[in-house]
Structures are given as C-alpha cells and as structure tokens.
C-alpha cells in the first residue's frame, strides 16, 4: 500500500487477486457470475480494504457500485450477459462518468450530448474525474439526449473501450488515492449502439441519482475503513511510545483522543451498516445513505487528523502510515457530492415529513 501510494501505481496485481477471490462482483446475481451476496457484504469488504489501502478500495468501490451497478439495476438481460457477467469476475473493469467541467454537484447541467442517428447514438462532450477510466473496459456515462424537437432528458450509456473518437486524458496527480486511476474522458462523435442505452431514456437522470445513493453507502464504507486504519496505527503507537516514563496512552490528553476516535468510528459503523441493511430490504434509503456518507467521511477526517497528533512529528513524515490515511481521507468529504450537498439531501428528506411530527 505504501508502494502504491509512493509510486502512484494502479493496483492491477491486487485487482487480479481480488478477481480470483470473487470480490469484484460481490452483490450481483450468481446468474451473471456475481457473488450473490448483499450490500452489507460489499460494505464490509470495502471497509476491510480501506483499513490498508484506500486506492485499492476506491478502485473496487467505483468498479462495483458505479461501473457495474447501473447495468445490474437497470440493464437489459442482453446487457447483463454481455457486460455484467464479465464485470462481476473482474475480466472487465468498470468506470463511471458523471462529472463535467460545468456539472459537478449540479449534475443536471450535463452538457455531453447524445443524438440518435439511425440505430446509433452519436456522443460528444467531456467527463472529468472518472475513476478507473484508464484501465476500464466499459465506461457508463450520462449525456443529454438530443432530437429534432427540444428534448432535455438525460440518458445513461455504456461506452466500450477503444470506441472510435473516445480519448483519455492523462492521469490526474492527486493529493491522495494516488493508486486510484482518475482522468478526463473525451467524446468526439463516438458512435454507441442504440442497445447500449441503460434503462428508460427519459429516466436516465433519476436512474443515475439512484446509483449515486448506493454509492454514498460504499463511500461511507471506505471512510469507515480509512478511519479504522488510522485509529489502529495511533492506538499501536500510543502503546509503544514512552514519554515521562509512561506509555503516552496513559495520559488523558492521548486517552481522551482515543476515546473520541473510537466512539465516532462506532457511530459511523452503525450508520453505514444500517443504510446497507435498509437498501438490502428495499426500503427508502436516501436519507440514511446521505447520513452515512456525511458522518463517516467527516469521521475519517477527524480520526486521521487526531492520529497524526498522537504520532506528533512522526505523524507528518512518510515513514508512518497516518499521513497517507490523512491525505486519502479528504476526498471522502468531496466524492459523491460534498458534505454540504449531503446536508441538503438529509434536510430535504426530513422536511418532507415535517407535517407528520
């Protein structure tokens, strides 16, 4: 994991090992080579990976929740057989393109376009911050569907690697998640078969929002794992470091930090697991997913910061893992919508039921 971070190296060998273990399609139906498990199982797997390497966990998370999920949820039988069956085994790696230079949190402002010409959609535009894009076999994107009349519907499309007119930008140089591949994707008259549209064209945007709701739960899981990884490093160090003749965890200044870290992690775990449970039981999970994402990502920032404080000056240098956990945690407050966006979602869901108080 340290090597992956230091060299900004995509964890391909690890992904191959995870594929052999059947961990690239955990929640998908066994009919399509999936693990046949549930969202909670996926959450636990991402959490465990996140304790060690956020870059690997982010790669699996993006591949599963965002790069495969839309096909599993909205895809036709032929799309599932053609794509999901290979994504679930790790033979294919999936990516997801939503964000644009002028459409981040305002995803409804999508400017990438798709125009139906005969039996194919012609796609033009750009996506940015696409996780896994440089190694992906398919990229699922959103585009505004154009026709001769005015049509503002946003559709979701499966675009295959190597499509003519599809080009990739250089990998972004990031503060954290350095082993996770992130780059821009450009579309210049990219021809996509009509059969590669996902779900109902007029409901493409709502379908993507549903995908993002599930993605918030897995971001929560990665946040949880990142926090726990840093906490364990701090706990171990506090038991080894001697100051004034005592282990430093015997001083209240340190022991209270450990107590706060452990409490927030436990609370975050309950939120993330509960959101996963609700999703698995087909309940409305919009509020709970946003709460899980919000609290766990802020917990990751809090815990990783405190872990550095406990390490003192050693926490600031590369020889210790806590500075890596700290760098990896910041994106968790940004990805899948900022913490401010999550608060908007939560308050909106609360206020829907204000008359039932």
N, C-alpha and C positions, 0 to 999 in steps of 0.2 A: 504494500500500500504506500509506503514511503517512497519506494522507487517509482511507482505510478505517478505520484504527485511531483516528485523532483524532476522527472523526465517528461511530464505531460504526456504520458503514454496510455493510449487506449487499451483497456484490459482484455484484449482479444483472447488470450490463452485462458483467462479465468472464465470468460463467457463460454468458451468451448467446454470447459469443465462443468459449468453450471448447466449447459445444454445436455451433457451426458447424464447429469443427475436429474433431469426432468424439471428444472427450475425456471425455464423460460416461458412456460405456459401453465403455470400453477392453477389459475382459476377457470381455465377453459375446458369445455366438454371433452371427455376422453375420445369421443367420436372424431374429433379433429386433432388428436394426438396430445390433448391437454392433460393436465394432472387431475382434472375432475374435482378439484377442491374448491374452497370458497375464498371470499375477500379477506377474511381474517387470516387464513393461511398465507396469502400473499403478503399481508401486512407484517406478519411475524418474520417471514423470510427477508423482506426488505429491511426490517428493523435489525435483524442479526447481521446482515451485510453492512449496514450503516455503522455498526459498532466498530468496524475495522476499516472499511474503505467506502467513503461516500461516493466516489467516482463510479465504482462498480455497482453500488446500489442504485445510483441515479440512472445508469445505463439500463439496468434490468427494469427499473420502475417505468422509464419512458417507453421502453420496448413493449412492456406488458400493458400498462394502463392506457397509454396514449397511442402507441404504434400498432397495437393488436386489438385493444378494447373496442374501438368503433366497428371493426369487422365482426367481432364476436357478438356485439349487441345489435347492430343494425344491418349487418351484411346478409346477402342472399346465400342460399345453400351453395351455389357455384362459387361465390366469392370466398366462402369459408373453406371449401375444399381446395381451392386454388391457392389461397394465401394463408389463412389461419392455420391450416394443417402444417405448413412449413414454419410459420412464426412460432407456433407452440413448441416445436422441437429445437428451436434455435438455428435451424438451417437458414432461415431468413431472419434478418434483424429489421425491426420496425422503427420508424420515425414519425414525427408529428409536426405539422407546420400550421400554426395559427397566427403567431405574432408577425406584424409587419412594421416597417419604419413609422407609419402613422396609425397603427392599430395594435396597441398593446393591450392594456386593460379595456380599452374601447374596441373590443373585438368586432362589434357590429359595423365598424368603419372599414371593414375589409375592402381592399382595392384591387386585389388579384381577381382577374375575371376569367370566366369560362363561357365560351359561346358554342352552341351546338351547331355543327356543320355536318350535314348528312347524318352519319351514325357515330360521330366522334365529337368530343368537346375539345376546343382549342383554348389552351390556358396560357395567360400572360400575367406576369407580376413577379413579386418577390416575397419571400418569407425570411425572417431573421430568427436567430437564437433557436435553431432547430437541433434538438438533442439527437445524437446518433446519425445525423444526416450523412456524414462522410462514409459510414460503414453500412448504411441501410440498403436493403433490397427493395423496400417499398416505403414511400412517404405518403402519409394521409394528410391532405391539406383542405383548407376551406377556400372557396372562391365565389365571387358574386356572379350569378348566372345571368347572362345577357340574352335577350332575344329581340325580335324586331319591335315588339312593344316594350314599354318600360317595365322591367322586372327587377326587383330588388332582393329577391330571395338569395340566400347563401347556401350553397351545396357543399357536400364533402366528397372528395375524390381520392381514389387510390392511384398513385402515380408510381410506375415501376422505375427502378434504377436503369440508367442507360437510355432513357427515352430521349429522342432527338429534341434538342432545344432546352434540355434540362442541364443546368450547370451549377456547380457548387462553389461557394466562396472558400477562403482559407479558414482553417480552424481559429476560433477566437482565443485570444490569450486572456485567461480569466484569473481572478483572484483566488478562487477555489474550484473544486470539482475539476481539477486540472487533467484528469484522465478521461473525463467525460467529453465526448466529441460534440462541439457546438459550433454551428456555422450558418451562413446565409445560403438560401437556395433560390435560384433564378429560373424563371419560366419564360421562354420566348417561343411562342407558337407551339407549345408542347401538345401533342395530339394524344388524347386519352379516350379509349373506347367508352361508348355510352354505358356499357355494362359495368364500368368501374365507378359509377356514382354510388355513394353509400346511402341507403335508406330512401326516404322521400325527399326529392329535391327541394321542395318548398319548406321542409322542416329541418334542413341541414344545420342551420344555426342552433336550433333547440337541441338537436342531437349532439352537437359539439359541446353545448353547455352541460348536458348530461354526462358526457365523457369527462369534462373538467371537474364535475362534482366528485366522481370516483377518483380522479387524480389528486384531489385535495386530501383524500384519506391516505393515499400512498405517500404523498409529500409529508403528511403527519407521521407516518411510519418511519420515513427516512430521518426526519427531525428527531424523533424519539431515539433512534439508533445512534445518531450523531451525539446527542446529549449524553447517552449512556456510555459511549466510548470515551468521551472526555471525562465524565464523572469517575469512571473506573481508574483512569490514569491518575486523576487527582487524589483519589482515595488511596491508591497504592503508594504514591509519592508521599502523601501525608503520614503514612505509617513507616516510611523509611527515613525521611528527613529528620535529623536531630538538631534542635536549637535550644540553648539554655539547659542542656542536659535532659530534654524531653522530646518525645516524638511530637511533631508540630500539631498532630490531630488531638493532642491533649489540651491545647489552648482553645479557649472559647472562640477567639477570632476565626480560627480554622474550623472547629467543630460545628459552629453555627452555619458557616458556609456550606459544609457538607450536608447538614440537616435540610437547609433550604433547597439545595440541588436535588437531593433525594426526594423531597416532597413534591417538587414541581414535576420531576420525571414521573413519579407515580400518578399524579393527577393527569398528566399528558397521556400516559398509557391508557388510563380509563377512558378518556375522551376518544382516542383513536380506535381502541378496541370496540367501544360502544358504537361508533359510527360504522365500523366494518360489520358489526352484528346487525345493525338496522338495515344496511344495504343488502346483506345476505338474506334478510327476512322480508325483502321487497317493500320496505317502509320508506316514507319520505325522509330523505337524509340530507337535504340541502343545508339546513341549519347546523346539524351535528357535524357534517363534513367540514363546513367553514370554521366551526368552533375548534375542531380537532386540528385543522391546519394552522389556525391563528395561534392557539395556545402552545402547541408543540413547537412551532417554529420560533416563537419568542422564548420558549423554554430552552431551546437549543442555543440561542444567542446568550441567554443568561448563564447557563451552565458552562458553556465553553469559555466565557469571559471569566467566570469565577475559577475555573480550572487553571487558567493562566495565572490568576492572582495567587492561588495556592502554591503554584510552582515558583512564584517570584521571578527573578531574572531568567531562570532556566526555561520558564514557560514561553519566553519570547524568542528562543533560538530554535533552529531547525532540528536539532538533535532530539528534541522531545516532541511527542505527537500532538500536544494540546494546541500548538499554534496552527497546525493543519486542521484540526477539528474546528477551531475558531473561524478560519478562512472559509471552510466548507459550509459553515452554518449560515453565513449572511445571505446567500442566495435563497435559502429556505423561506426567508421573510418576503422574498421578491417573486420567486417562481409560482406559477398557478394563480397569479393575482397577488398584489401586495397585501400586507396586513390590513391596510386601510380598506381595501376592497372587501376583505373578509368581514370586517366590521359592518360595512354597508349591507352585505348579504344577510348577516345574522340579524341586524336590526330590522331589515325588511321582513324577514320571516317572523320575527317576534311581533311586529306591528300588524301583520295580517290577522292575528288572533286577539288583538287588543280588546275587542268587544266581547270576548268570552271570558274575561278576567272575573 
